[in-house]
Each structure stands twice: as C-alpha cells, then as structure tokens.
Amino acid sequence: MDKWLLSIGRLAGIVGVLMATLAVISRVRGHYDLGGFGVGMMLLAGVAAMVFGCLCFLAVLTNSAPSNR
C-alpha cells in the first residue's frame, strides 16, 4: 500500500508542478485561456494536485512511524 501511495504522490506532485508552471508561464505571456480552460483554474488545479501528493506522502509517513502507545 505504501508503494502505491508513494507512486501516486510523486505522480500527483509532478503533474501539479507542471500544471502550475504552465499556468504561470502562459499568464506571464499574456494569455488568459489555455486549451479552453482559464489559466487561473489551471493554477488552482496544479496546486490541488501538489496538495494531494503531499497528503499521500503524509499518509505513508504516518503509516511507517512507530507508535508510542
């Protein structure tokens, strides 16, 4: 399960960084729409993907941490 979460987290993080970077670059160049989607929505989706990747990594970290009960 941890291997799946790590893979999903890495993929989501990479996709998020690429989407956010593409949105920022296209907005700096003066484009408000990209591929029929608003650039602001693409930036928000990129940030959401990065947060999802962070949550996957957090789940792996908390599953592998020794419990002190």
PDB file of N, CA, C and O in Angstrom:
ATOM      1  N   MET A   1       0.819  -1.193   0.000  1.00  0.00           N
ATOM      2  CA  MET A   1       0.000   0.000   0.000  1.00  0.00           C
ATOM      3  C   MET A   1       0.866   1.262   0.000  1.00  0.00           C
ATOM      4  O   MET A   1       0.560   2.244  -0.676  1.00  0.00           O
ATOM      5  N   ASP A   2       1.964   1.210   0.782  1.00  0.00           N
ATOM      6  CA  ASP A   2       2.832   2.381   0.839  1.00  0.00           C
ATOM      7  C   ASP A   2       3.494   2.663  -0.505  1.00  0.00           C
ATOM      8  O   ASP A   2       3.690   3.822  -0.872  1.00  0.00           O
ATOM      9  N   LYS A   3       3.837   1.606  -1.239  1.00  0.00           N
ATOM     10  CA  LYS A   3       4.454   1.815  -2.549  1.00  0.00           C
ATOM     11  C   LYS A   3       3.480   2.503  -3.502  1.00  0.00           C
ATOM     12  O   LYS A   3       3.874   3.361  -4.293  1.00  0.00           O
ATOM     13  N   TRP A   4       2.208   2.120  -3.420  1.00  0.00           N
ATOM     14  CA  TRP A   4       1.197   2.756  -4.272  1.00  0.00           C
ATOM     15  C   TRP A   4       1.030   4.225  -3.909  1.00  0.00           C
ATOM     16  O   TRP A   4       0.959   5.083  -4.788  1.00  0.00           O
ATOM     17  N   LEU A   5       0.967   4.512  -2.611  1.00  0.00           N
ATOM     18  CA  LEU A   5       0.806   5.897  -2.185  1.00  0.00           C
ATOM     19  C   LEU A   5       2.016   6.748  -2.573  1.00  0.00           C
ATOM     20  O   LEU A   5       1.866   7.907  -2.958  1.00  0.00           O
ATOM     21  N   LEU A   6       3.205   6.176  -2.471  1.00  0.00           N
ATOM     22  CA  LEU A   6       4.401   6.914  -2.897  1.00  0.00           C
ATOM     23  C   LEU A   6       4.359   7.211  -4.394  1.00  0.00           C
ATOM     24  O   LEU A   6       4.669   8.324  -4.821  1.00  0.00           O
ATOM     25  N   SER A   7       3.978   6.223  -5.180  1.00  0.00           N
ATOM     26  CA  SER A   7       3.905   6.421  -6.630  1.00  0.00           C
ATOM     27  C   SER A   7       2.846   7.449  -6.998  1.00  0.00           C
ATOM     28  O   SER A   7       3.078   8.315  -7.842  1.00  0.00           O
ATOM     29  N   ILE A   8       1.688   7.352  -6.366  1.00  0.00           N
ATOM     30  CA  ILE A   8       0.610   8.309  -6.637  1.00  0.00           C
ATOM     31  C   ILE A   8       1.021   9.705  -6.186  1.00  0.00           C
ATOM     32  O   ILE A   8       0.752  10.685  -6.880  1.00  0.00           O
ATOM     33  N   GLY A   9       1.668   9.800  -5.033  1.00  0.00           N
ATOM     34  CA  GLY A   9       2.113  11.095  -4.536  1.00  0.00           C
ATOM     35  C   GLY A   9       3.137  11.746  -5.446  1.00  0.00           C
ATOM     36  O   GLY A   9       3.067  12.945  -5.714  1.00  0.00           O
ATOM     37  N   ARG A  10       4.075  10.964  -5.914  1.00  0.00           N
ATOM     38  CA  ARG A  10       5.087  11.507  -6.837  1.00  0.00           C
ATOM     39  C   ARG A  10       4.453  11.958  -8.139  1.00  0.00           C
ATOM     40  O   ARG A  10       4.766  13.036  -8.645  1.00  0.00           O
ATOM     41  N   LEU A  11       3.565  11.140  -8.683  1.00  0.00           N
ATOM     42  CA  LEU A  11       2.909  11.491  -9.940  1.00  0.00           C
ATOM     43  C   LEU A  11       2.054  12.745  -9.784  1.00  0.00           C
ATOM     44  O   LEU A  11       2.092  13.634 -10.634  1.00  0.00           O
ATOM     45  N   ALA A  12       1.289  12.816  -8.706  1.00  0.00           N
ATOM     46  CA  ALA A  12       0.454  13.989  -8.473  1.00  0.00           C
ATOM     47  C   ALA A  12       1.309  15.235  -8.288  1.00  0.00           C
ATOM     48  O   ALA A  12       0.953  16.302  -8.788  1.00  0.00           O
ATOM     49  N   GLY A  13       2.421  15.123  -7.584  1.00  0.00           N
ATOM     50  CA  GLY A  13       3.303  16.267  -7.398  1.00  0.00           C
ATOM     51  C   GLY A  13       3.914  16.751  -8.696  1.00  0.00           C
ATOM     52  O   GLY A  13       3.986  17.955  -8.944  1.00  0.00           O
ATOM     53  N   ILE A  14       4.351  15.823  -9.522  1.00  0.00           N
ATOM     54  CA  ILE A  14       4.947  16.198 -10.808  1.00  0.00           C
ATOM     55  C   ILE A  14       3.919  16.848 -11.717  1.00  0.00           C
ATOM     56  O   ILE A  14       4.198  17.867 -12.349  1.00  0.00           O
ATOM     57  N   VAL A  15       2.730  16.258 -11.783  1.00  0.00           N
ATOM     58  CA  VAL A  15       1.659  16.834 -12.609  1.00  0.00           C
ATOM     59  C   VAL A  15       1.283  18.215 -12.088  1.00  0.00           C
ATOM     60  O   VAL A  15       1.066  19.139 -12.872  1.00  0.00           O
ATOM     61  N   GLY A  16       1.207  18.357 -10.773  1.00  0.00           N
ATOM     62  CA  GLY A  16       0.860  19.649 -10.188  1.00  0.00           C
ATOM     63  C   GLY A  16       1.884  20.720 -10.495  1.00  0.00           C
ATOM     64  O   GLY A  16       1.520  21.842 -10.850  1.00  0.00           O
ATOM     65  N   VAL A  17       3.149  20.394 -10.365  1.00  0.00           N
ATOM     66  CA  VAL A  17       4.200  21.364 -10.664  1.00  0.00           C
ATOM     67  C   VAL A  17       4.171  21.750 -12.139  1.00  0.00           C
ATOM     68  O   VAL A  17       4.330  22.924 -12.474  1.00  0.00           O
ATOM     69  N   LEU A  18       3.971  20.780 -13.018  1.00  0.00           N
ATOM     70  CA  LEU A  18       3.912  21.088 -14.451  1.00  0.00           C
ATOM     71  C   LEU A  18       2.714  21.964 -14.793  1.00  0.00           C
ATOM     72  O   LEU A  18       2.835  22.906 -15.577  1.00  0.00           O
ATOM     73  N   MET A  19       1.553  21.655 -14.206  1.00  0.00           N
ATOM     74  CA  MET A  19       0.360  22.475 -14.480  1.00  0.00           C
ATOM     75  C   MET A  19       0.526  23.897 -13.954  1.00  0.00           C
ATOM     76  O   MET A  19       0.187  24.860 -14.641  1.00  0.00           O
ATOM     77  N   ALA A  20       1.042  24.026 -12.750  1.00  0.00           N
ATOM     78  CA  ALA A  20       1.224  25.361 -12.175  1.00  0.00           C
ATOM     79  C   ALA A  20       2.253  26.160 -12.964  1.00  0.00           C
ATOM     80  O   ALA A  20       2.065  27.353 -13.205  1.00  0.00           O
ATOM     81  N   THR A  21       3.332  25.513 -13.364  1.00  0.00           N
ATOM     82  CA  THR A  21       4.359  26.194 -14.152  1.00  0.00           C
ATOM     83  C   THR A  21       3.809  26.630 -15.506  1.00  0.00           C
ATOM     84  O   THR A  21       4.074  27.744 -15.956  1.00  0.00           O
ATOM     85  N   LEU A  22       3.054  25.764 -16.146  1.00  0.00           N
ATOM     86  CA  LEU A  22       2.450  26.105 -17.431  1.00  0.00           C
ATOM     87  C   LEU A  22       1.477  27.266 -17.285  1.00  0.00           C
ATOM     88  O   LEU A  22       1.436  28.152 -18.138  1.00  0.00           O
ATOM     89  N   ALA A  23       0.699  27.268 -16.218  1.00  0.00           N
ATOM     90  CA  ALA A  23      -0.257  28.350 -15.992  1.00  0.00           C
ATOM     91  C   ALA A  23       0.463  29.675 -15.762  1.00  0.00           C
ATOM     92  O   ALA A  23       0.054  30.705 -16.299  1.00  0.00           O
ATOM     93  N   VAL A  24       1.523  29.656 -14.973  1.00  0.00           N
ATOM     94  CA  VAL A  24       2.261  30.889 -14.695  1.00  0.00           C
ATOM     95  C   VAL A  24       2.935  31.403 -15.959  1.00  0.00           C
ATOM     96  O   VAL A  24       2.890  32.600 -16.244  1.00  0.00           O
ATOM     97  N   ILE A  25       3.554  30.518 -16.712  1.00  0.00           N
ATOM     98  CA  ILE A  25       4.238  30.949 -17.939  1.00  0.00           C
ATOM     99  C   ILE A  25       3.253  31.518 -18.953  1.00  0.00           C
ATOM    100  O   ILE A  25       3.528  32.537 -19.587  1.00  0.00           O
ATOM    101  N   SER A  26       2.111  30.861 -19.107  1.00  0.00           N
ATOM    102  CA  SER A  26       1.136  31.359 -20.082  1.00  0.00           C
ATOM    103  C   SER A  26       0.527  32.683 -19.624  1.00  0.00           C
ATOM    104  O   SER A  26       0.214  33.538 -20.453  1.00  0.00           O
ATOM    105  N   ARG A  27       0.357  32.861 -18.315  1.00  0.00           N
ATOM    106  CA  ARG A  27      -0.191  34.130 -17.817  1.00  0.00           C
ATOM    107  C   ARG A  27       0.824  35.261 -17.980  1.00  0.00           C
ATOM    108  O   ARG A  27       0.447  36.388 -18.299  1.00  0.00           O
ATOM    109  N   VAL A  28       2.095  34.973 -17.767  1.00  0.00           N
ATOM    110  CA  VAL A  28       3.129  35.989 -17.956  1.00  0.00           C
ATOM    111  C   VAL A  28       3.209  36.408 -19.420  1.00  0.00           C
ATOM    112  O   VAL A  28       3.517  37.560 -19.723  1.00  0.00           O
ATOM    113  N   ARG A  29       2.933  35.479 -20.319  1.00  0.00           N
ATOM    114  CA  ARG A  29       2.959  35.794 -21.750  1.00  0.00           C
ATOM    115  C   ARG A  29       1.704  36.524 -22.212  1.00  0.00           C
ATOM    116  O   ARG A  29       1.621  36.942 -23.367  1.00  0.00           O
ATOM    117  N   GLY A  30       0.715  36.682 -21.312  1.00  0.00           N
ATOM    118  CA  GLY A  30      -0.464  37.466 -21.649  1.00  0.00           C
ATOM    119  C   GLY A  30      -1.688  36.666 -22.055  1.00  0.00           C
ATOM    120  O   GLY A  30      -2.668  37.243 -22.526  1.00  0.00           O
ATOM    121  N   HIS A  31      -1.655  35.367 -21.888  1.00  0.00           N
ATOM    122  CA  HIS A  31      -2.793  34.523 -22.246  1.00  0.00           C
ATOM    123  C   HIS A  31      -3.679  34.296 -21.021  1.00  0.00           C
ATOM    124  O   HIS A  31      -3.191  33.999 -19.931  1.00  0.00           O
ATOM    125  N   TYR A  32      -4.977  34.439 -21.221  1.00  0.00           N
ATOM    126  CA  TYR A  32      -5.919  34.196 -20.135  1.00  0.00           C
ATOM    127  C   TYR A  32      -6.559  32.817 -20.242  1.00  0.00           C
ATOM    128  O   TYR A  32      -7.044  32.280 -19.247  1.00  0.00           O
ATOM    129  N   ASP A  33      -6.562  32.248 -21.424  1.00  0.00           N
ATOM    130  CA  ASP A  33      -7.123  30.923 -21.661  1.00  0.00           C
ATOM    131  C   ASP A  33      -6.061  30.046 -22.287  1.00  0.00           C
ATOM    132  O   ASP A  33      -5.239  30.501 -23.082  1.00  0.00           O
ATOM    133  N   LEU A  34      -6.096  28.769 -21.910  1.00  0.00           N
ATOM    134  CA  LEU A  34      -5.152  27.812 -22.472  1.00  0.00           C
ATOM    135  C   LEU A  34      -5.882  26.495 -22.669  1.00  0.00           C
ATOM    136  O   LEU A  34      -6.265  25.834 -21.704  1.00  0.00           O
ATOM    137  N   GLY A  35      -6.068  26.125 -23.907  1.00  0.00           N
ATOM    138  CA  GLY A  35      -6.757  24.874 -24.207  1.00  0.00           C
ATOM    139  C   GLY A  35      -8.223  24.886 -23.798  1.00  0.00           C
ATOM    140  O   GLY A  35      -8.779  23.836 -23.476  1.00  0.00           O
ATOM    141  N   GLY A  36      -8.848  26.034 -23.806  1.00  0.00           N
ATOM    142  CA  GLY A  36     -10.250  26.128 -23.432  1.00  0.00           C
ATOM    143  C   GLY A  36     -10.485  26.268 -21.938  1.00  0.00           C
ATOM    144  O   GLY A  36     -11.632  26.363 -21.502  1.00  0.00           O
ATOM    145  N   PHE A  37      -9.432  26.282 -21.156  1.00  0.00           N
ATOM    146  CA  PHE A  37      -9.545  26.434 -19.711  1.00  0.00           C
ATOM    147  C   PHE A  37      -8.897  27.747 -19.293  1.00  0.00           C
ATOM    148  O   PHE A  37      -7.935  28.202 -19.911  1.00  0.00           O
ATOM    149  N   GLY A  38      -9.424  28.337 -18.258  1.00  0.00           N
ATOM    150  CA  GLY A  38      -8.830  29.549 -17.726  1.00  0.00           C
ATOM    151  C   GLY A  38      -7.508  29.239 -17.050  1.00  0.00           C
ATOM    152  O   GLY A  38      -7.329  28.180 -16.449  1.00  0.00           O
ATOM    153  N   VAL A  39      -6.594  30.175 -17.160  1.00  0.00           N
ATOM    154  CA  VAL A  39      -5.265  29.969 -16.593  1.00  0.00           C
ATOM    155  C   VAL A  39      -5.336  29.909 -15.067  1.00  0.00           C
ATOM    156  O   VAL A  39      -4.589  29.155 -14.443  1.00  0.00           O
ATOM    157  N   GLY A  40      -6.219  30.689 -14.468  1.00  0.00           N
ATOM    158  CA  GLY A  40      -6.379  30.653 -13.017  1.00  0.00           C
ATOM    159  C   GLY A  40      -6.863  29.297 -12.533  1.00  0.00           C
ATOM    160  O   GLY A  40      -6.433  28.813 -11.486  1.00  0.00           O
ATOM    161  N   MET A  41      -7.768  28.680 -13.303  1.00  0.00           N
ATOM    162  CA  MET A  41      -8.246  27.355 -12.933  1.00  0.00           C
ATOM    163  C   MET A  41      -7.140  26.309 -13.059  1.00  0.00           C
ATOM    164  O   MET A  41      -7.066  25.375 -12.260  1.00  0.00           O
ATOM    165  N   MET A  42      -6.288  26.471 -14.060  1.00  0.00           N
ATOM    166  CA  MET A  42      -5.175  25.536 -14.211  1.00  0.00           C
ATOM    167  C   MET A  42      -4.177  25.683 -13.066  1.00  0.00           C
ATOM    168  O   MET A  42      -3.617  24.690 -12.602  1.00  0.00           O
ATOM    169  N   LEU A  43      -3.952  26.909 -12.609  1.00  0.00           N
ATOM    170  CA  LEU A  43      -3.070  27.125 -11.470  1.00  0.00           C
ATOM    171  C   LEU A  43      -3.666  26.487 -10.220  1.00  0.00           C
ATOM    172  O   LEU A  43      -2.957  25.840  -9.449  1.00  0.00           O
ATOM    173  N   LEU A  44      -4.962  26.671 -10.023  1.00  0.00           N
ATOM    174  CA  LEU A  44      -5.635  26.077  -8.872  1.00  0.00           C
ATOM    175  C   LEU A  44      -5.599  24.554  -8.924  1.00  0.00           C
ATOM    176  O   LEU A  44      -5.398  23.903  -7.899  1.00  0.00           O
ATOM    177  N   ALA A  45      -5.791  23.984 -10.107  1.00  0.00           N
ATOM    178  CA  ALA A  45      -5.718  22.526 -10.249  1.00  0.00           C
ATOM    179  C   ALA A  45      -4.305  22.018  -9.985  1.00  0.00           C
ATOM    180  O   ALA A  45      -4.132  20.945  -9.407  1.00  0.00           O
ATOM    181  N   GLY A  46      -3.300  22.774 -10.400  1.00  0.00           N
ATOM    182  CA  GLY A  46      -1.921  22.386 -10.128  1.00  0.00           C
ATOM    183  C   GLY A  46      -1.608  22.401  -8.646  1.00  0.00           C
ATOM    184  O   GLY A  46      -0.934  21.503  -8.140  1.00  0.00           O
ATOM    185  N   VAL A  47      -2.095  23.419  -7.946  1.00  0.00           N
ATOM    186  CA  VAL A  47      -1.873  23.493  -6.505  1.00  0.00           C
ATOM    187  C   VAL A  47      -2.613  22.353  -5.812  1.00  0.00           C
ATOM    188  O   VAL A  47      -2.090  21.750  -4.875  1.00  0.00           O
ATOM    189  N   ALA A  48      -3.821  22.058  -6.267  1.00  0.00           N
ATOM    190  CA  ALA A  48      -4.592  20.954  -5.679  1.00  0.00           C
ATOM    191  C   ALA A  48      -3.885  19.615  -5.881  1.00  0.00           C
ATOM    192  O   ALA A  48      -3.885  18.773  -4.982  1.00  0.00           O
ATOM    193  N   ALA A  49      -3.289  19.414  -7.043  1.00  0.00           N
ATOM    194  CA  ALA A  49      -2.556  18.176  -7.302  1.00  0.00           C
ATOM    195  C   ALA A  49      -1.331  18.075  -6.397  1.00  0.00           C
ATOM    196  O   ALA A  49      -1.011  16.992  -5.905  1.00  0.00           O
ATOM    197  N   MET A  50      -0.645  19.192  -6.174  1.00  0.00           N
ATOM    198  CA  MET A  50       0.510  19.164  -5.281  1.00  0.00           C
ATOM    199  C   MET A  50       0.095  18.884  -3.842  1.00  0.00           C
ATOM    200  O   MET A  50       0.795  18.169  -3.126  1.00  0.00           O
ATOM    201  N   VAL A  51      -1.027  19.433  -3.415  1.00  0.00           N
ATOM    202  CA  VAL A  51      -1.530  19.164  -2.060  1.00  0.00           C
ATOM    203  C   VAL A  51      -1.913  17.693  -1.928  1.00  0.00           C
ATOM    204  O   VAL A  51      -1.639  17.072  -0.901  1.00  0.00           O
ATOM    205  N   PHE A  52      -2.540  17.137  -2.952  1.00  0.00           N
ATOM    206  CA  PHE A  52      -2.888  15.721  -2.931  1.00  0.00           C
ATOM    207  C   PHE A  52      -1.636  14.854  -2.827  1.00  0.00           C
ATOM    208  O   PHE A  52      -1.617  13.868  -2.091  1.00  0.00           O
ATOM    209  N   GLY A  53      -0.592  15.224  -3.564  1.00  0.00           N
ATOM    210  CA  GLY A  53       0.672  14.497  -3.469  1.00  0.00           C
ATOM    211  C   GLY A  53       1.270  14.582  -2.077  1.00  0.00           C
ATOM    212  O   GLY A  53       1.804  13.596  -1.568  1.00  0.00           O
ATOM    213  N   CYS A  54       1.184  15.753  -1.455  1.00  0.00           N
ATOM    214  CA  CYS A  54       1.683  15.912  -0.084  1.00  0.00           C
ATOM    215  C   CYS A  54       0.886  15.059   0.894  1.00  0.00           C
ATOM    216  O   CYS A  54       1.461  14.478   1.815  1.00  0.00           O
ATOM    217  N   LEU A  55      -0.422  14.975   0.708  1.00  0.00           N
ATOM    218  CA  LEU A  55      -1.244  14.146   1.588  1.00  0.00           C
ATOM    219  C   LEU A  55      -0.918  12.666   1.427  1.00  0.00           C
ATOM    220  O   LEU A  55      -0.964  11.911   2.398  1.00  0.00           O
ATOM    221  N   CYS A  56      -0.592  12.252   0.218  1.00  0.00           N
ATOM    222  CA  CYS A  56      -0.179  10.856   0.011  1.00  0.00           C
ATOM    223  C   CYS A  56       1.131  10.573   0.740  1.00  0.00           C
ATOM    224  O   CYS A  56       1.274   9.531   1.380  1.00  0.00           O
ATOM    225  N   PHE A  57       2.082  11.493   0.646  1.00  0.00           N
ATOM    226  CA  PHE A  57       3.343  11.324   1.368  1.00  0.00           C
ATOM    227  C   PHE A  57       3.117  11.326   2.874  1.00  0.00           C
ATOM    228  O   PHE A  57       3.757  10.561   3.596  1.00  0.00           O
ATOM    229  N   LEU A  58       2.221  12.170   3.352  1.00  0.00           N
ATOM    230  CA  LEU A  58       1.921  12.216   4.777  1.00  0.00           C
ATOM    231  C   LEU A  58       1.309  10.905   5.250  1.00  0.00           C
ATOM    232  O   LEU A  58       1.609  10.436   6.348  1.00  0.00           O
ATOM    233  N   ALA A  59       0.456  10.315   4.426  1.00  0.00           N
ATOM    234  CA  ALA A  59      -0.137   9.024   4.787  1.00  0.00           C
ATOM    235  C   ALA A  59       0.935   7.953   4.889  1.00  0.00           C
ATOM    236  O   ALA A  59       0.881   7.110   5.784  1.00  0.00           O
ATOM    237  N   VAL A  60       1.900   7.972   3.993  1.00  0.00           N
ATOM    238  CA  VAL A  60       2.989   6.998   4.047  1.00  0.00           C
ATOM    239  C   VAL A  60       3.830   7.220   5.301  1.00  0.00           C
ATOM    240  O   VAL A  60       4.210   6.261   5.974  1.00  0.00           O
ATOM    241  N   LEU A  61       4.119   8.477   5.614  1.00  0.00           N
ATOM    242  CA  LEU A  61       4.931   8.772   6.793  1.00  0.00           C
ATOM    243  C   LEU A  61       4.239   8.350   8.082  1.00  0.00           C
ATOM    244  O   LEU A  61       4.879   7.800   8.978  1.00  0.00           O
ATOM    245  N   THR A  62       2.948   8.600   8.183  1.00  0.00           N
ATOM    246  CA  THR A  62       2.248   8.239   9.412  1.00  0.00           C
ATOM    247  C   THR A  62       2.037   6.742   9.526  1.00  0.00           C
ATOM    248  O   THR A  62       1.958   6.218  10.637  1.00  0.00           O
ATOM    249  N   ASN A  63       1.943   6.044   8.411  1.00  0.00           N
ATOM    250  CA  ASN A  63       1.810   4.587   8.464  1.00  0.00           C
ATOM    251  C   ASN A  63       3.118   3.924   8.881  1.00  0.00           C
ATOM    252  O   ASN A  63       3.100   2.877   9.528  1.00  0.00           O
ATOM    253  N   SER A  64       4.243   4.516   8.520  1.00  0.00           N
ATOM    254  CA  SER A  64       5.527   3.877   8.811  1.00  0.00           C
ATOM    255  C   SER A  64       6.137   4.352  10.133  1.00  0.00           C
ATOM    256  O   SER A  64       7.152   3.810  10.573  1.00  0.00           O
ATOM    257  N   ALA A  65       5.533   5.352  10.766  1.00  0.00           N
ATOM    258  CA  ALA A  65       6.073   5.874  12.016  1.00  0.00           C
ATOM    259  C   ALA A  65       5.771   4.893  13.160  1.00  0.00           C
ATOM    260  O   ALA A  65       4.663   4.362  13.243  1.00  0.00           O
ATOM    261  N   PRO A  66       6.742   4.658  14.031  1.00  0.00           N
ATOM    262  CA  PRO A  66       6.476   3.768  15.171  1.00  0.00           C
ATOM    263  C   PRO A  66       5.513   4.450  16.142  1.00  0.00           C
ATOM    264  O   PRO A  66       5.623   5.645  16.415  1.00  0.00           O
ATOM    265  N   SER A  67       4.595   3.684  16.641  1.00  0.00           N
ATOM    266  CA  SER A  67       3.619   4.254  17.573  1.00  0.00           C
ATOM    267  C   SER A  67       4.122   4.087  19.008  1.00  0.00           C
ATOM    268  O   SER A  67       4.651   3.038  19.376  1.00  0.00           O
ATOM    269  N   ASN A  68       3.950   5.117  19.791  1.00  0.00           N
ATOM    270  CA  ASN A  68       4.384   5.110  21.186  1.00  0.00           C
ATOM    271  C   ASN A  68       3.162   5.019  22.103  1.00  0.00           C
ATOM    272  O   ASN A  68       2.862   5.955  22.844  1.00  0.00           O
ATOM    273  N   ARG A  69       2.484   3.919  22.047  1.00  0.00           N
ATOM    274  CA  ARG A  69       1.263   3.764  22.856  1.00  0.00           C
ATOM    275  C   ARG A  69       1.529   2.946  24.068  1.00  0.00           C
ATOM    276  O   ARG A  69       0.620   2.710  24.865  1.00  0.00           O
TER     277      ARG A  69
END
